[in-house]
Amino acid sequence: MNRMAIWVHTLRPRTLPAALGPVSLGQGLVMPGHFAWSTALLCLICALALQLAVNLANDLFDGLAGVDQPDRLGPTRALQAGWLSASELRVGLVVTLGIAVATGLWLAVFGHWLLWALGGLALLGVLGYSGGRRPYANRGLGEAAVWLFFGPVAVLGSLLAQQSPIGPQAVVASILMGMPVAAILMVNNLRDRHTDARAGKITLAVRLGPVATRRLFTLLTAGPLVATLPLGLPAWGWGAWLAAGLAALGLVREMQRRDGAALNGLLGLTALYSLVVALWLWLRLVVAVG
């Protein structure tokens, strides 16, 4: 591959729906009179930059720690394959984090003061996931962190950036939104459970085993739909809910059937499903009550 193709592969753009859905949902929950397109765009850029930084950090830190070996089942990583050096990945990480910090600072200055704390927490989350002496992903905390950052932090942070009040519906939406995004990581960790265990990376999938991991995946994908039954809605509400439910059912069925490298295709599908959940939550909590 040429250099551009290598960088695109390393940045993993197929993971971007995981950042796009929560921020878009958060902007959709902004109260009337508080929404500004410029702020929404900055929120989106910041979230996407953080997602890209996470992808580069995982490639860099897992490669340096020896987690990635030639028998890796997931998509080829740049450091492991020798496509990019550690120095090049560090530069990419600095650039993406720089974009996230620049946009985040602007949002914090003109938004709610809590954004300073959330921004610092997000930076620590990016660097501490697979970096440092004791990465929290190695202790089975990856899914919980993904739920936190792509659920409450992303959704409610979008409201804070717009100086919009946070109501009970937004809190519920933020809790539910993080679930399908955490399910993406469950697919990844189920696939890598054998090589992770060998490398001493004790993920949640390693701790729980394949049966319990698949059950938790079912909960994370179907949970938001079960919690938001379209009671009292017209036919369109039930139609949208059933369409999302069929998508969830398809993912659960494939999660039961696949293992190893065959799970790679399920990663992108689960990421797209998180967009479906974001759209459904917006329809259920905003359009239906509007």
ZADOKE-237968 format. One record per residue (C-alpha): residue in three letters; x, y, z; residue number from 1. Coordinates in steps of 0.1 Angstrom, whole numbers, plus 5000, padded with zeros to 4 digits. Layout:
BEGIN
r:ALA&px:X&py:Y&pz:Z&k:NUM
...
END
This chain:
BEGIN
r:MET&px:5000&py:5000&pz:5000&k:1
r:ASN&px:5011&py:5036&pz:4994&k:2
r:ARG&px:5015&py:5059&pz:5024&k:3
r:MET&px:4981&py:5075&pz:5022&k:4
r:ALA&px:4964&py:5041&pz:5021&k:5
r:ILE&px:4985&py:5030&pz:5051&k:6
r:TRP&px:4974&py:5060&pz:5072&k:7
r:VAL&px:4938&py:5055&pz:5062&k:8
r:HIS&px:4939&py:5019&pz:5072&k:9
r:THR&px:4956&py:5028&pz:5105&k:10
r:LEU&px:4931&py:5055&pz:5114&k:11
r:ARG&px:4903&py:5029&pz:5109&k:12
r:PRO&px:4875&py:5052&pz:5096&k:13
r:ARG&px:4850&py:5024&pz:5099&k:14
r:THR&px:4850&py:5030&pz:5137&k:15
r:LEU&px:4839&py:5066&pz:5133&k:16
r:PRO&px:4801&py:5059&pz:5136&k:17
r:ALA&px:4809&py:5051&pz:5173&k:18
r:ALA&px:4818&py:5088&pz:5178&k:19
r:LEU&px:4793&py:5102&pz:5153&k:20
r:GLY&px:4761&py:5087&pz:5168&k:21
r:PRO&px:4765&py:5099&pz:5205&k:22
r:VAL&px:4774&py:5134&pz:5195&k:23
r:SER&px:4746&py:5137&pz:5169&k:24
r:LEU&px:4721&py:5124&pz:5195&k:25
r:GLY&px:4734&py:5149&pz:5220&k:26
r:GLN&px:4730&py:5178&pz:5196&k:27
r:GLY&px:4695&py:5165&pz:5188&k:28
r:LEU&px:4686&py:5167&pz:5224&k:29
r:VAL&px:4696&py:5204&pz:5228&k:30
r:MET&px:4667&py:5226&pz:5240&k:31
r:PRO&px:4652&py:5251&pz:5216&k:32
r:GLY&px:4670&py:5284&pz:5216&k:33
r:HIS&px:4704&py:5269&pz:5226&k:34
r:PHE&px:4715&py:5252&pz:5194&k:35
r:ALA&px:4743&py:5267&pz:5173&k:36
r:TRP&px:4756&py:5250&pz:5142&k:37
r:SER&px:4792&py:5261&pz:5149&k:38
r:THR&px:4792&py:5245&pz:5183&k:39
r:ALA&px:4777&py:5213&pz:5169&k:40
r:LEU&px:4804&py:5211&pz:5143&k:41
r:LEU&px:4832&py:5217&pz:5168&k:42
r:CYS&px:4817&py:5189&pz:5190&k:43
r:LEU&px:4817&py:5166&pz:5161&k:44
r:ILE&px:4853&py:5174&pz:5151&k:45
r:CYS&px:4865&py:5169&pz:5187&k:46
r:ALA&px:4847&py:5135&pz:5190&k:47
r:LEU&px:4860&py:5122&pz:5157&k:48
r:ALA&px:4896&py:5134&pz:5165&k:49
r:LEU&px:4894&py:5116&pz:5198&k:50
r:GLN&px:4882&py:5084&pz:5181&k:51
r:LEU&px:4911&py:5086&pz:5156&k:52
r:ALA&px:4935&py:5092&pz:5185&k:53
r:VAL&px:4923&py:5061&pz:5203&k:54
r:ASN&px:4929&py:5040&pz:5172&k:55
r:LEU&px:4964&py:5053&pz:5168&k:56
r:ALA&px:4971&py:5049&pz:5205&k:57
r:ASN&px:4960&py:5013&pz:5204&k:58
r:ASP&px:4982&py:5005&pz:5174&k:59
r:LEU&px:5012&py:5022&pz:5191&k:60
r:PHE&px:5009&py:5009&pz:5227&k:61
r:ASP&px:4997&py:4974&pz:5219&k:62
r:GLY&px:5026&py:4971&pz:5194&k:63
r:LEU&px:5052&py:4983&pz:5219&k:64
r:ALA&px:5038&py:4961&pz:5246&k:65
r:GLY&px:5040&py:4930&pz:5224&k:66
r:VAL&px:5003&py:4924&pz:5225&k:67
r:ASP&px:5001&py:4924&pz:5187&k:68
r:GLN&px:5018&py:4893&pz:5173&k:69
r:PRO&px:5020&py:4878&pz:5138&k:70
r:ASP&px:4990&py:4855&pz:5146&k:71
r:ARG&px:4967&py:4885&pz:5154&k:72
r:LEU&px:4932&py:4878&pz:5141&k:73
r:GLY&px:4921&py:4914&pz:5137&k:74
r:PRO&px:4929&py:4939&pz:5109&k:75
r:THR&px:4966&py:4943&pz:5104&k:76
r:ARG&px:4982&py:4970&pz:5126&k:77
r:ALA&px:5007&py:4994&pz:5112&k:78
r:LEU&px:5034&py:4990&pz:5139&k:79
r:GLN&px:5032&py:4952&pz:5140&k:80
r:ALA&px:5034&py:4950&pz:5102&k:81
r:GLY&px:5063&py:4975&pz:5099&k:82
r:TRP&px:5042&py:4998&pz:5078&k:83
r:LEU&px:5047&py:5027&pz:5102&k:84
r:SER&px:5073&py:5033&pz:5129&k:85
r:ALA&px:5066&py:5041&pz:5165&k:86
r:SER&px:5078&py:5077&pz:5159&k:87
r:GLU&px:5054&py:5081&pz:5130&k:88
r:LEU&px:5025&py:5068&pz:5151&k:89
r:ARG&px:5034&py:5092&pz:5179&k:90
r:VAL&px:5033&py:5121&pz:5155&k:91
r:GLY&px:4999&py:5110&pz:5143&k:92
r:LEU&px:4987&py:5107&pz:5179&k:93
r:VAL&px:5000&py:5142&pz:5187&k:94
r:VAL&px:4982&py:5156&pz:5157&k:95
r:THR&px:4948&py:5140&pz:5164&k:96
r:LEU&px:4950&py:5148&pz:5201&k:97
r:GLY&px:4960&py:5184&pz:5191&k:98
r:ILE&px:4929&py:5188&pz:5171&k:99
r:ALA&px:4908&py:5173&pz:5199&k:100
r:VAL&px:4924&py:5196&pz:5225&k:101
r:ALA&px:4921&py:5227&pz:5203&k:102
r:THR&px:4884&py:5222&pz:5196&k:103
r:GLY&px:4878&py:5210&pz:5232&k:104
r:LEU&px:4893&py:5242&pz:5246&k:105
r:TRP&px:4871&py:5264&pz:5224&k:106
r:LEU&px:4841&py:5245&pz:5236&k:107
r:ALA&px:4851&py:5247&pz:5272&k:108
r:VAL&px:4858&py:5284&pz:5271&k:109
r:PHE&px:4824&py:5292&pz:5256&k:110
r:GLY&px:4804&py:5263&pz:5271&k:111
r:HIS&px:4798&py:5250&pz:5306&k:112
r:TRP&px:4827&py:5249&pz:5331&k:113
r:LEU&px:4822&py:5211&pz:5335&k:114
r:LEU&px:4836&py:5206&pz:5300&k:115
r:TRP&px:4871&py:5213&pz:5315&k:116
r:ALA&px:4867&py:5183&pz:5337&k:117
r:LEU&px:4852&py:5161&pz:5309&k:118
r:GLY&px:4879&py:5171&pz:5285&k:119
r:GLY&px:4906&py:5162&pz:5309&k:120
r:LEU&px:4889&py:5129&pz:5316&k:121
r:ALA&px:4886&py:5121&pz:5279&k:122
r:LEU&px:4924&py:5127&pz:5273&k:123
r:LEU&px:4932&py:5104&pz:5302&k:124
r:GLY&px:4908&py:5079&pz:5288&k:125
r:VAL&px:4925&py:5079&pz:5254&k:126
r:LEU&px:4961&py:5076&pz:5267&k:127
r:GLY&px:4953&py:5052&pz:5296&k:128
r:TYR&px:4932&py:5027&pz:5276&k:129
r:SER&px:4963&py:5008&pz:5263&k:130
r:GLY&px:4991&py:5031&pz:5274&k:131
r:GLY&px:5010&py:5036&pz:5306&k:132
r:ARG&px:5022&py:5010&pz:5331&k:133
r:ARG&px:4988&py:4997&pz:5339&k:134
r:PRO&px:4964&py:5002&pz:5310&k:135
r:TYR&px:4928&py:4999&pz:5322&k:136
r:ALA&px:4919&py:4978&pz:5291&k:137
r:ASN&px:4942&py:4951&pz:5305&k:138
r:ARG&px:4921&py:4949&pz:5336&k:139
r:GLY&px:4887&py:4943&pz:5320&k:140
r:LEU&px:4876&py:4979&pz:5322&k:141
r:GLY&px:4875&py:4987&pz:5285&k:142
r:GLU&px:4838&py:4982&pz:5280&k:143
r:ALA&px:4829&py:5003&pz:5310&k:144
r:ALA&px:4851&py:5031&pz:5299&k:145
r:VAL&px:4837&py:5030&pz:5263&k:146
r:TRP&px:4801&py:5031&pz:5278&k:147
r:LEU&px:4811&py:5061&pz:5299&k:148
r:PHE&px:4829&py:5082&pz:5272&k:149
r:PHE&px:4805&py:5073&pz:5243&k:150
r:GLY&px:4774&py:5075&pz:5265&k:151
r:PRO&px:4771&py:5101&pz:5293&k:152
r:VAL&px:4803&py:5120&pz:5285&k:153
r:ALA&px:4796&py:5124&pz:5247&k:154
r:VAL&px:4758&py:5130&pz:5249&k:155
r:LEU&px:4757&py:5152&pz:5280&k:156
r:GLY&px:4789&py:5169&pz:5270&k:157
r:SER&px:4772&py:5180&pz:5238&k:158
r:LEU&px:4744&py:5196&pz:5258&k:159
r:LEU&px:4769&py:5214&pz:5280&k:160
r:ALA&px:4788&py:5227&pz:5250&k:161
r:GLN&px:4756&py:5243&pz:5238&k:162
r:GLN&px:4747&py:5256&pz:5273&k:163
r:SER&px:4715&py:5236&pz:5271&k:164
r:PRO&px:4697&py:5224&pz:5302&k:165
r:ILE&px:4700&py:5186&pz:5309&k:166
r:GLY&px:4667&py:5170&pz:5315&k:167
r:PRO&px:4658&py:5134&pz:5326&k:168
r:GLN&px:4653&py:5123&pz:5290&k:169
r:ALA&px:4689&py:5134&pz:5281&k:170
r:VAL&px:4703&py:5114&pz:5310&k:171
r:VAL&px:4683&py:5083&pz:5300&k:172
r:ALA&px:4694&py:5087&pz:5264&k:173
r:SER&px:4731&py:5090&pz:5274&k:174
r:ILE&px:4730&py:5059&pz:5295&k:175
r:LEU&px:4714&py:5039&pz:5267&k:176
r:MET&px:4736&py:5053&pz:5239&k:177
r:GLY&px:4768&py:5040&pz:5254&k:178
r:MET&px:4756&py:5004&pz:5254&k:179
r:PRO&px:4758&py:4996&pz:5216&k:180
r:VAL&px:4791&py:5014&pz:5214&k:181
r:ALA&px:4805&py:4992&pz:5242&k:182
r:ALA&px:4792&py:4962&pz:5223&k:183
r:ILE&px:4816&py:4971&pz:5195&k:184
r:LEU&px:4845&py:4965&pz:5219&k:185
r:MET&px:4830&py:4932&pz:5231&k:186
r:VAL&px:4832&py:4919&pz:5195&k:187
r:ASN&px:4868&py:4929&pz:5193&k:188
r:ASN&px:4877&py:4914&pz:5226&k:189
r:LEU&px:4859&py:4882&pz:5220&k:190
r:ARG&px:4878&py:4877&pz:5188&k:191
r:ASP&px:4912&py:4884&pz:5205&k:192
r:ARG&px:4905&py:4866&pz:5238&k:193
r:HIS&px:4931&py:4839&pz:5232&k:194
r:THR&px:4960&py:4861&pz:5221&k:195
r:ASP&px:4951&py:4887&pz:5247&k:196
r:ALA&px:4952&py:4861&pz:5275&k:197
r:ARG&px:4986&py:4849&pz:5262&k:198
r:ALA&px:4999&py:4885&pz:5263&k:199
r:GLY&px:4986&py:4891&pz:5298&k:200
r:LYS&px:4958&py:4915&pz:5286&k:201
r:ILE&px:4929&py:4904&pz:5308&k:202
r:THR&px:4899&py:4919&pz:5290&k:203
r:LEU&px:4863&py:4914&pz:5300&k:204
r:ALA&px:4860&py:4887&pz:5274&k:205
r:VAL&px:4890&py:4868&pz:5289&k:206
r:ARG&px:4874&py:4871&pz:5323&k:207
r:LEU&px:4839&py:4861&pz:5313&k:208
r:GLY&px:4846&py:4835&pz:5286&k:209
r:PRO&px:4828&py:4833&pz:5253&k:210
r:VAL&px:4793&py:4823&pz:5265&k:211
r:ALA&px:4789&py:4851&pz:5290&k:212
r:THR&px:4805&py:4876&pz:5266&k:213
r:ARG&px:4779&py:4868&pz:5240&k:214
r:ARG&px:4751&py:4871&pz:5265&k:215
r:LEU&px:4764&py:4905&pz:5276&k:216
r:PHE&px:4766&py:4915&pz:5239&k:217
r:THR&px:4730&py:4907&pz:5236&k:218
r:LEU&px:4721&py:4929&pz:5265&k:219
r:LEU&px:4741&py:4958&pz:5252&k:220
r:THR&px:4726&py:4957&pz:5217&k:221
r:ALA&px:4690&py:4949&pz:5226&k:222
r:GLY&px:4689&py:4967&pz:5260&k:223
r:PRO&px:4682&py:5002&pz:5245&k:224
r:LEU&px:4653&py:4990&pz:5225&k:225
r:VAL&px:4637&py:4970&pz:5253&k:226
r:ALA&px:4640&py:5001&pz:5276&k:227
r:THR&px:4623&py:5023&pz:5250&k:228
r:LEU&px:4593&py:5004&pz:5239&k:229
r:PRO&px:4572&py:5027&pz:5216&k:230
r:LEU&px:4541&py:5025&pz:5239&k:231
r:GLY&px:4516&py:5052&pz:5230&k:232
r:LEU&px:4533&py:5060&pz:5197&k:233
r:PRO&px:4516&py:5057&pz:5163&k:234
r:ALA&px:4524&py:5031&pz:5137&k:235
r:TRP&px:4555&py:5048&pz:5126&k:236
r:GLY&px:4570&py:5044&pz:5161&k:237
r:TRP&px:4564&py:5007&pz:5161&k:238
r:GLY&px:4577&py:5004&pz:5126&k:239
r:ALA&px:4610&py:5022&pz:5134&k:240
r:TRP&px:4614&py:5002&pz:5166&k:241
r:LEU&px:4608&py:4968&pz:5148&k:242
r:ALA&px:4633&py:4978&pz:5121&k:243
r:ALA&px:4660&py:4985&pz:5148&k:244
r:GLY&px:4650&py:4953&pz:5166&k:245
r:LEU&px:4656&py:4933&pz:5134&k:246
r:ALA&px:4690&py:4948&pz:5131&k:247
r:ALA&px:4698&py:4940&pz:5167&k:248
r:LEU&px:4685&py:4904&pz:5162&k:249
r:GLY&px:4708&py:4900&pz:5132&k:250
r:LEU&px:4738&py:4911&pz:5151&k:251
r:VAL&px:4731&py:4888&pz:5180&k:252
r:ARG&px:4726&py:4859&pz:5157&k:253
r:GLU&px:4759&py:4865&pz:5139&k:254
r:MET&px:4777&py:4870&pz:5173&k:255
r:GLN&px:4765&py:4835&pz:5183&k:256
r:ARG&px:4776&py:4820&pz:5150&k:257
r:ARG&px:4810&py:4836&pz:5144&k:258
r:ASP&px:4843&py:4834&pz:5162&k:259
r:GLY&px:4879&py:4843&pz:5156&k:260
r:ALA&px:4887&py:4863&pz:5124&k:261
r:ALA&px:4851&py:4858&pz:5112&k:262
r:LEU&px:4841&py:4884&pz:5138&k:263
r:ASN&px:4860&py:4912&pz:5119&k:264
r:GLY&px:4830&py:4919&pz:5097&k:265
r:LEU&px:4808&py:4922&pz:5127&k:266
r:LEU&px:4828&py:4952&pz:5141&k:267
r:GLY&px:4817&py:4976&pz:5113&k:268
r:LEU&px:4781&py:4963&pz:5114&k:269
r:THR&px:4779&py:4969&pz:5152&k:270
r:ALA&px:4793&py:5004&pz:5147&k:271
r:LEU&px:4766&py:5011&pz:5122&k:272
r:TYR&px:4740&py:4997&pz:5145&k:273
r:SER&px:4751&py:5023&pz:5171&k:274
r:LEU&px:4740&py:5050&pz:5146&k:275
r:VAL&px:4706&py:5032&pz:5143&k:276
r:VAL&px:4702&py:5033&pz:5181&k:277
r:ALA&px:4711&py:5070&pz:5181&k:278
r:LEU&px:4685&py:5077&pz:5155&k:279
r:TRP&px:4659&py:5056&pz:5173&k:280
r:LEU&px:4665&py:5074&pz:5206&k:281
r:TRP&px:4662&py:5108&pz:5190&k:282
r:LEU&px:4629&py:5097&pz:5174&k:283
r:ARG&px:4616&py:5082&pz:5206&k:284
r:LEU&px:4626&py:5110&pz:5230&k:285
r:VAL&px:4625&py:5141&pz:5208&k:286
r:VAL&px:4602&py:5137&pz:5178&k:287
r:ALA&px:4576&py:5115&pz:5195&k:288
r:VAL&px:4571&py:5141&pz:5223&k:289
r:GLY&px:4574&py:5171&pz:5201&k:290
END
